[in-house]
């Protein structure tokens, strides 16, 4: 059973929404668990813990939108790096990498990841990250995640998967060897009617530290 607020003294049955920007501190020289909502909020932490449980992730991070989550993943790249992106990709991600990430000196390649031979041929020494969807939006193409992850890890390359279309209920990419799972929580997590959100779930502590900082 998931307890979203185990430290709340009132033991609510559902997680309260903390709409405060700041939190009272024990003293002028001591910090409590939360100080400023931008860097931590009990409601957001509860969501992140629940998402990490669903994906069997080391950690999860919540964002205002799926695009904000995808943008944080691209921040793992530095000038001179290369990212391979699935040829059939959400339009927002296509615009992000081609018109924003590319401005930071990062090379972009689009490849059909359903054909692993094409992926292997496209890899270079500069390739640091492969980002795909499986199934894709809108063509619903499927990539062999386990095989792709094995190929990339042998070369020290990270694999990021947008799992929005399946949700953790039907697919857990981290269990197949992927390093990062991104969700537009606006869709199946939120019901696509009254809220927006994004999630980044990561497999390791080093990745968690980087995403947390971004």
C-alpha positions as CSV (number, residue, x, y, z in Angstrom):
1,X,0.0,0.0,0.0
2,X,1.3,3.5,-0.9
3,X,1.4,6.1,1.9
4,X,1.9,9.5,0.3
5,X,2.5,11.4,3.5
6,X,3.8,9.1,6.2
7,X,5.2,12.0,8.2
8,X,2.0,14.0,8.3
9,X,0.9,14.1,12.0
10,X,-2.8,14.1,11.0
11,X,-2.5,10.9,8.9
12,X,-4.8,11.9,6.0
13,X,-6.3,9.2,3.8
14,X,-5.4,11.3,0.7
15,X,-2.4,13.5,0.1
16,X,-3.0,17.2,1.0
17,X,-2.2,19.8,-1.7
18,X,0.4,22.1,-0.2
19,X,-0.1,25.5,-1.9
20,X,2.5,27.3,0.0
21,X,5.6,28.8,-1.6
22,X,7.7,28.8,1.6
23,X,7.9,26.7,4.8
24,X,8.8,27.7,8.4
25,X,12.3,26.6,9.5
26,X,13.3,25.3,12.9
27,X,15.7,28.2,13.4
28,X,17.8,30.8,11.6
29,X,20.6,28.2,11.3
30,X,18.7,25.0,10.7
31,X,16.7,23.7,7.7
32,X,13.7,21.5,7.8
33,X,12.7,18.9,5.2
34,X,11.3,21.7,2.9
35,X,12.2,25.3,2.6
36,X,11.0,26.6,-0.8
37,X,8.4,24.9,-3.0
38,X,10.5,25.2,-6.2
39,X,13.1,22.9,-4.6
40,X,10.7,20.6,-2.7
41,X,7.1,20.3,-1.8
42,X,5.4,17.4,0.1
43,X,2.7,17.0,-2.5
44,X,5.2,16.8,-5.4
45,X,7.4,14.4,-3.4
46,X,4.4,12.1,-2.9
47,X,3.7,12.0,-6.6
48,X,7.4,11.4,-7.4
49,X,7.6,8.5,-4.9
50,X,4.5,6.9,-6.4
51,X,5.7,7.3,-10.0
52,X,9.1,5.7,-9.0
53,X,7.2,2.8,-7.4
54,X,5.1,2.2,-10.6
55,X,8.2,2.2,-12.8
56,X,10.5,0.4,-10.3
57,X,12.8,3.4,-10.7
58,X,15.6,4.6,-8.4
59,X,13.9,8.0,-8.4
60,X,11.2,10.0,-10.3
61,X,10.9,13.7,-10.9
62,X,7.7,15.7,-11.6
63,X,7.5,18.6,-14.0
64,X,4.8,21.1,-15.1
65,X,4.4,19.4,-18.4
66,X,5.7,16.5,-20.5
67,X,7.8,19.0,-22.6
68,X,9.4,20.3,-19.5
69,X,10.3,16.7,-18.5
70,X,11.8,16.0,-22.0
71,X,13.7,19.3,-21.9
72,X,15.4,18.2,-18.6
73,X,16.5,14.9,-20.3
74,X,18.2,16.9,-23.1
75,X,20.2,18.8,-20.5
76,X,22.2,15.6,-20.0
77,X,23.9,16.5,-23.2
78,X,26.8,19.0,-23.6
79,X,28.3,20.8,-26.5
80,X,29.9,18.3,-28.9
81,X,27.6,15.4,-27.9
82,X,25.2,13.7,-30.3
83,X,21.6,12.5,-29.7
84,X,19.8,9.9,-31.8
85,X,16.1,10.3,-31.8
86,X,13.4,7.9,-33.1
87,X,12.2,8.9,-36.6
88,X,8.6,8.7,-35.6
89,X,8.5,11.0,-32.5
90,X,6.1,13.4,-30.8
91,X,6.0,16.7,-32.7
92,X,6.9,18.7,-29.6
93,X,10.1,16.6,-29.0
94,X,11.0,16.9,-32.7
95,X,10.8,20.7,-32.4
96,X,12.7,20.7,-29.1
97,X,15.7,18.8,-30.4
98,X,15.8,20.3,-33.9
99,X,15.2,24.0,-32.9
100,X,16.4,24.3,-29.3
101,X,18.8,21.5,-28.3
102,X,20.7,21.9,-31.6
103,X,21.5,25.5,-30.7
104,X,23.6,24.3,-27.8
105,X,26.1,22.6,-30.1
106,X,24.5,19.1,-29.8
107,X,24.2,17.1,-33.0
108,X,20.8,15.5,-33.8
109,X,20.1,12.4,-35.9
110,X,16.7,10.8,-36.6
111,X,16.7,7.1,-37.1
112,X,14.1,4.3,-37.4
113,X,14.8,2.4,-34.2
114,X,12.5,-0.5,-35.1
115,X,15.5,-1.6,-37.3
116,X,18.5,-2.1,-34.9
117,X,20.9,-2.4,-37.8
118,X,20.0,1.2,-38.8
119,X,20.6,2.3,-35.2
120,X,24.0,0.6,-35.0
121,X,25.1,2.1,-38.3
122,X,24.1,5.6,-37.1
123,X,26.0,5.5,-33.8
124,X,29.3,7.4,-33.5
125,X,31.8,8.2,-30.8
126,X,29.9,11.4,-30.1
127,X,26.6,9.6,-29.4
128,X,25.7,9.9,-25.7
129,X,21.9,9.5,-25.7
130,X,19.3,7.7,-27.8
131,X,15.7,8.9,-27.2
132,X,12.8,6.9,-28.6
133,X,9.1,6.2,-28.2
134,X,7.7,2.6,-28.2
135,X,5.1,2.4,-29.3
136,X,5.5,5.6,-31.2
137,X,3.1,8.6,-31.6
138,X,1.4,8.6,-34.0
139,X,2.4,5.4,-36.1
140,X,2.4,3.0,-33.1
141,X,5.8,1.5,-34.2
142,X,7.5,-0.8,-31.6
143,X,11.2,-1.1,-30.8
144,X,12.9,-4.0,-29.1
145,X,13.8,-2.1,-25.9
146,X,15.8,-4.9,-24.3
147,X,17.9,-5.5,-27.4
148,X,18.5,-1.8,-28.0
149,X,19.5,-1.2,-24.4
150,X,22.0,-4.0,-24.6
151,X,23.5,-2.6,-27.8
152,X,23.8,0.9,-26.4
153,X,25.2,0.0,-23.0
154,X,28.0,-2.0,-24.6
155,X,29.0,1.4,-26.0
156,X,28.3,3.5,-22.9
157,X,25.3,5.2,-24.4
158,X,22.1,6.0,-22.4
159,X,18.7,5.0,-23.6
160,X,15.7,7.2,-22.9
161,X,12.1,6.1,-23.6
162,X,9.0,8.1,-23.8
163,X,6.5,5.7,-22.2
164,X,3.5,7.9,-22.4
165,X,1.5,5.7,-24.7
166,X,1.7,2.6,-22.6
167,X,2.0,3.9,-19.0
168,X,3.6,1.8,-16.3
169,X,0.5,-0.4,-16.2
170,X,1.4,-2.0,-19.6
171,X,5.2,-1.4,-19.9
172,X,8.1,-0.8,-17.6
173,X,11.2,0.1,-19.8
174,X,13.6,0.3,-16.9
175,X,13.0,-3.4,-16.2
176,X,14.1,-4.0,-19.9
177,X,17.4,-2.2,-19.4
178,X,16.5,1.4,-20.3
179,X,18.0,4.2,-18.3
180,X,15.3,6.8,-18.4
181,X,11.5,6.8,-18.8
182,X,9.6,10.0,-19.6
183,X,5.9,10.5,-19.3
184,X,3.5,13.2,-20.3
185,X,1.5,12.9,-17.1
186,X,-1.2,15.0,-18.9
187,X,-2.3,11.9,-20.7
188,X,-2.9,8.6,-18.9
189,X,-1.6,9.6,-15.5
190,X,-3.8,12.6,-15.3
191,X,-6.7,11.6,-17.5
192,X,-6.1,14.3,-20.2
193,X,-8.9,16.5,-18.9
194,X,-8.0,18.7,-16.0
195,X,-4.3,18.9,-15.3
196,X,-0.9,18.9,-17.0
197,X,2.3,17.3,-15.9
198,X,5.5,15.5,-16.8
199,X,7.6,12.8,-15.2
200,X,11.2,11.6,-15.6
201,X,12.0,8.2,-14.0
202,X,15.6,7.1,-13.8
203,X,17.4,3.8,-13.1
204,X,20.5,5.0,-11.2
205,X,21.6,7.5,-8.5
206,X,24.0,9.4,-10.8
207,X,21.2,10.1,-13.2
208,X,18.9,11.1,-10.4
209,X,21.4,13.6,-9.1
210,X,21.7,15.2,-12.5
211,X,18.0,15.4,-13.2
212,X,17.3,16.7,-9.6
213,X,19.8,19.5,-10.2
214,X,18.3,20.5,-13.6
